[in-house]
Amino acid sequence: MKQWLQRLMIASVAVLTLGIITPNHEIWTNFQDKHEPNESGTHAEGMEYSLELQDNRNDLLTLDSYTREQQLVAHARLLTYEKFGQRIGPVIQNEFDNEIFPRIEAVIQTTVHNAADRRLAITEQPSGDYAEKIFHVYDKTANQDLIKFHVRTEKRPIDGYFYNFHYHTADDGFVAHHSVGDIYWSKNTPPKWLS
C-alpha cells in the first residue's frame, strides 16, 4: 500500500474520532502487500489478526457522553480564545490555560453528568466591547440556559486591571457569581474584547 494513503487513513481515523481511537501500527501490516516488506524487514505472510466486536450498549453510551463532553469543552476553549482576540489572548494565554480553563472544564463536565438526559450545546458568539459574555451552555430541547460563563474587567484602585472569570447557574436564577479565578492585566486600560 502506498505510504501516503496509509498516512491519510491514520490521520482521518484520528480526526474523525477526535483522538479517542489511536491507530495501532500492527493493523497497517494487514493492509500491506504480501510481497512488500514492512518496517521491521519481515514479510506479513504468517501473521493473523482477528478483531472481535461486541454490541455493548453501556460502552456505547459512555463513549457517546464522553465524546459529547469533549466536544463541548473544545468548543468552549475555541469561543474563549475568540473572545480574547489577537490583543488579549497572547498576553493571558498561559495563565488562562493553566489556572482558569481547567476549572471551567470541570464545571462543564459536572453539568454534562448532571444533565445526561438533555441535549446540551454552547452558544455560538461571544460578546465584544466590554460586555461579559463568553459563552452559555444551554439545553437545546428546552431552549434554556443552564450555565453562563462570563469574564468581567475590573479596575482595582491600587493594583490595576484584572479579568474576573465567573459563571452563573440556572439553579439560583443566574443571580450568584461563582468565581473561577482572576488574571492580572496591567495598570493600563485593556483593549476591547474581540479586538
CORRAZI-V145403 format. One record per pair of residues at least 4 apart in sequence whose ideal C-beta (glycine too) atoms are under 8 Angstrom apart, sorted by the first residue. I is the first residue (numbers start at 1). J is the second residue. D is the distance in whole Angstrom. If there is no record, write none. Layout:
# CORRAZI-V145403
i: (I & I)
j: (J & J)
d: (D & D)
This chain:
# CORRAZI-V145403
i: (1 & 1 & 1 & 1 & 1 & 1 & 1 & 2 & 3 & 4 & 5 & 6 & 6 & 6 & 7 & 8 & 9 & 9 & 10 & 10 & 10 & 11 & 12 & 13 & 13 & 13 & 14 & 14 & 14 & 14 & 17 & 18 & 18 & 18 & 18 & 20 & 20 & 20 & 20 & 23 & 23 & 25 & 26 & 27 & 27 & 28 & 29 & 29 & 29 & 30 & 30 & 30 & 32 & 32 & 32 & 34 & 34 & 34 & 35 & 36 & 37 & 37 & 37 & 38 & 38 & 38 & 56 & 57 & 58 & 59 & 60 & 61 & 62 & 63 & 64 & 65 & 65 & 65 & 65 & 66 & 67 & 68 & 68 & 68 & 69 & 69 & 69 & 69 & 70 & 71 & 72 & 72 & 72 & 72 & 72 & 72 & 72 & 73 & 73 & 73 & 73 & 74 & 75 & 75 & 75 & 76 & 76 & 76 & 76 & 76 & 76 & 76 & 77 & 77 & 78 & 79 & 79 & 79 & 79 & 79 & 79 & 79 & 80 & 80 & 80 & 80 & 80 & 80 & 80 & 80 & 81 & 81 & 82 & 82 & 83 & 83 & 83 & 83 & 83 & 83 & 83 & 84 & 84 & 84 & 84 & 84 & 84 & 85 & 85 & 85 & 85 & 85 & 86 & 86 & 87 & 87 & 87 & 88 & 88 & 88 & 88 & 88 & 89 & 91 & 92 & 92 & 92 & 92 & 93 & 94 & 95 & 95 & 95 & 96 & 96 & 96 & 97 & 98 & 99 & 99 & 99 & 100 & 100 & 100 & 100 & 100 & 101 & 102 & 103 & 103 & 103 & 104 & 104 & 104 & 104 & 104 & 105 & 106 & 107 & 107 & 107 & 107 & 107 & 107 & 108 & 108 & 108 & 109 & 110 & 111 & 111 & 111 & 111 & 111 & 112 & 112 & 115 & 115 & 115 & 118 & 118 & 118 & 118 & 119 & 119 & 119 & 120 & 120 & 120 & 120 & 120 & 121 & 121 & 121 & 122 & 122 & 122 & 122 & 123 & 123 & 123 & 123 & 126 & 126 & 126 & 126 & 126 & 127 & 127 & 127 & 127 & 128 & 128 & 128 & 128 & 129 & 129 & 129 & 130 & 130 & 130 & 131 & 132 & 132 & 132 & 133 & 133 & 133 & 134 & 134 & 134 & 135 & 136 & 136 & 136 & 136 & 136 & 137 & 137 & 137 & 137 & 138 & 138 & 138 & 138 & 139 & 139 & 139 & 144 & 145 & 145 & 146 & 146 & 147 & 147 & 147 & 147 & 148 & 148 & 148 & 148 & 149 & 149 & 149 & 149 & 150 & 150 & 150 & 150 & 151 & 151 & 151 & 151 & 152 & 152 & 152 & 153 & 153 & 153 & 153 & 153 & 153 & 154 & 154 & 154 & 154 & 154 & 155 & 155 & 156 & 156 & 156 & 159 & 159 & 160 & 160 & 160 & 160 & 160 & 161 & 161 & 161 & 161 & 161 & 161 & 161 & 162 & 162 & 162 & 162 & 163 & 163 & 163 & 163 & 164 & 164 & 165 & 165 & 165 & 165 & 165 & 166 & 166 & 166 & 166 & 167 & 167 & 168 & 168 & 168 & 168 & 168 & 168 & 169 & 169 & 169 & 170 & 172 & 185 & 186 & 191)
j: (5 & 6 & 28 & 31 & 32 & 33 & 36 & 6 & 7 & 8 & 9 & 10 & 28 & 31 & 11 & 12 & 13 & 23 & 14 & 23 & 28 & 15 & 16 & 17 & 21 & 23 & 19 & 21 & 22 & 23 & 21 & 67 & 70 & 71 & 74 & 63 & 66 & 67 & 70 & 27 & 28 & 29 & 49 & 31 & 49 & 32 & 38 & 44 & 47 & 44 & 47 & 49 & 36 & 38 & 44 & 43 & 44 & 45 & 43 & 44 & 41 & 42 & 43 & 42 & 43 & 44 & 60 & 61 & 62 & 63 & 64 & 65 & 66 & 67 & 68 & 69 & 112 & 113 & 116 & 70 & 71 & 72 & 112 & 120 & 73 & 108 & 109 & 112 & 74 & 75 & 76 & 108 & 112 & 120 & 121 & 122 & 137 & 77 & 105 & 108 & 109 & 78 & 79 & 122 & 135 & 80 & 104 & 105 & 108 & 122 & 135 & 149 & 81 & 101 & 82 & 83 & 122 & 123 & 124 & 126 & 134 & 135 & 84 & 96 & 101 & 104 & 126 & 134 & 135 & 149 & 89 & 93 & 126 & 194 & 126 & 127 & 128 & 134 & 151 & 193 & 194 & 88 & 89 & 92 & 93 & 96 & 193 & 89 & 191 & 193 & 194 & 195 & 90 & 195 & 91 & 191 & 195 & 92 & 190 & 191 & 193 & 195 & 93 & 185 & 96 & 163 & 183 & 185 & 97 & 98 & 99 & 100 & 183 & 100 & 101 & 183 & 101 & 102 & 103 & 181 & 183 & 104 & 165 & 180 & 181 & 183 & 105 & 106 & 107 & 180 & 181 & 108 & 149 & 165 & 167 & 180 & 109 & 110 & 111 & 147 & 149 & 167 & 178 & 180 & 112 & 137 & 147 & 113 & 114 & 115 & 120 & 137 & 146 & 147 & 116 & 120 & 120 & 139 & 146 & 139 & 140 & 141 & 142 & 139 & 140 & 141 & 137 & 138 & 139 & 140 & 146 & 137 & 138 & 140 & 135 & 136 & 137 & 138 & 133 & 135 & 136 & 138 & 133 & 134 & 135 & 193 & 194 & 131 & 132 & 133 & 193 & 192 & 193 & 194 & 195 & 192 & 193 & 194 & 153 & 192 & 193 & 193 & 150 & 151 & 152 & 148 & 149 & 150 & 149 & 150 & 151 & 149 & 145 & 146 & 147 & 148 & 149 & 145 & 146 & 147 & 149 & 143 & 144 & 145 & 146 & 143 & 144 & 146 & 170 & 170 & 174 & 169 & 170 & 167 & 168 & 169 & 170 & 167 & 168 & 169 & 174 & 165 & 166 & 167 & 180 & 165 & 166 & 167 & 168 & 163 & 164 & 165 & 166 & 163 & 164 & 166 & 161 & 162 & 163 & 164 & 185 & 190 & 161 & 162 & 163 & 164 & 182 & 160 & 161 & 160 & 161 & 162 & 184 & 187 & 184 & 185 & 186 & 187 & 188 & 184 & 185 & 186 & 187 & 188 & 189 & 190 & 182 & 183 & 184 & 185 & 182 & 183 & 185 & 190 & 179 & 182 & 179 & 180 & 181 & 182 & 183 & 177 & 178 & 179 & 180 & 178 & 180 & 172 & 174 & 175 & 176 & 177 & 178 & 174 & 176 & 178 & 174 & 176 & 190 & 190 & 195)
d: (6 & 6 & 8 & 5 & 6 & 7 & 8 & 7 & 6 & 6 & 6 & 7 & 6 & 7 & 6 & 6 & 6 & 8 & 7 & 5 & 8 & 6 & 6 & 6 & 6 & 5 & 6 & 8 & 7 & 7 & 4 & 6 & 6 & 7 & 8 & 7 & 7 & 7 & 8 & 7 & 7 & 8 & 7 & 8 & 7 & 7 & 5 & 5 & 6 & 7 & 8 & 6 & 5 & 6 & 5 & 7 & 6 & 6 & 8 & 8 & 6 & 7 & 6 & 6 & 8 & 6 & 7 & 6 & 6 & 6 & 6 & 6 & 6 & 6 & 6 & 6 & 7 & 8 & 7 & 6 & 6 & 7 & 7 & 7 & 6 & 7 & 6 & 5 & 6 & 6 & 6 & 6 & 7 & 6 & 8 & 6 & 7 & 7 & 5 & 6 & 8 & 6 & 6 & 5 & 8 & 6 & 6 & 8 & 6 & 6 & 6 & 7 & 7 & 6 & 6 & 7 & 7 & 8 & 8 & 5 & 6 & 5 & 7 & 8 & 7 & 8 & 8 & 5 & 7 & 8 & 6 & 8 & 6 & 7 & 4 & 8 & 8 & 5 & 7 & 5 & 6 & 4 & 4 & 7 & 8 & 8 & 7 & 6 & 7 & 6 & 5 & 5 & 7 & 7 & 8 & 4 & 5 & 6 & 7 & 6 & 7 & 8 & 6 & 7 & 5 & 7 & 5 & 7 & 6 & 6 & 5 & 7 & 5 & 5 & 6 & 6 & 6 & 8 & 8 & 6 & 8 & 6 & 5 & 6 & 5 & 7 & 6 & 7 & 7 & 5 & 6 & 6 & 6 & 7 & 8 & 6 & 6 & 6 & 6 & 7 & 8 & 6 & 8 & 8 & 6 & 7 & 8 & 6 & 6 & 6 & 7 & 6 & 6 & 6 & 7 & 6 & 6 & 7 & 7 & 5 & 8 & 6 & 8 & 7 & 4 & 5 & 6 & 7 & 6 & 7 & 7 & 8 & 6 & 5 & 5 & 7 & 6 & 8 & 8 & 5 & 5 & 7 & 6 & 5 & 6 & 7 & 7 & 4 & 7 & 4 & 7 & 6 & 5 & 4 & 8 & 5 & 6 & 8 & 6 & 6 & 7 & 7 & 4 & 6 & 5 & 7 & 8 & 6 & 5 & 6 & 6 & 6 & 5 & 8 & 7 & 5 & 7 & 7 & 5 & 4 & 8 & 7 & 6 & 5 & 6 & 7 & 5 & 6 & 7 & 6 & 7 & 7 & 5 & 5 & 7 & 6 & 7 & 6 & 4 & 8 & 6 & 8 & 8 & 5 & 8 & 8 & 6 & 7 & 7 & 5 & 7 & 5 & 8 & 7 & 5 & 7 & 6 & 8 & 6 & 8 & 8 & 6 & 7 & 5 & 8 & 5 & 8 & 7 & 6 & 7 & 8 & 6 & 7 & 8 & 7 & 7 & 6 & 4 & 8 & 8 & 4 & 6 & 7 & 7 & 7 & 5 & 5 & 7 & 6 & 6 & 7 & 5 & 6 & 8 & 7 & 5 & 8 & 4 & 5 & 7 & 7 & 5 & 6 & 5 & 6 & 5 & 7 & 8 & 4 & 7 & 7 & 7 & 7 & 7 & 8 & 7 & 7 & 5 & 5 & 8 & 5)
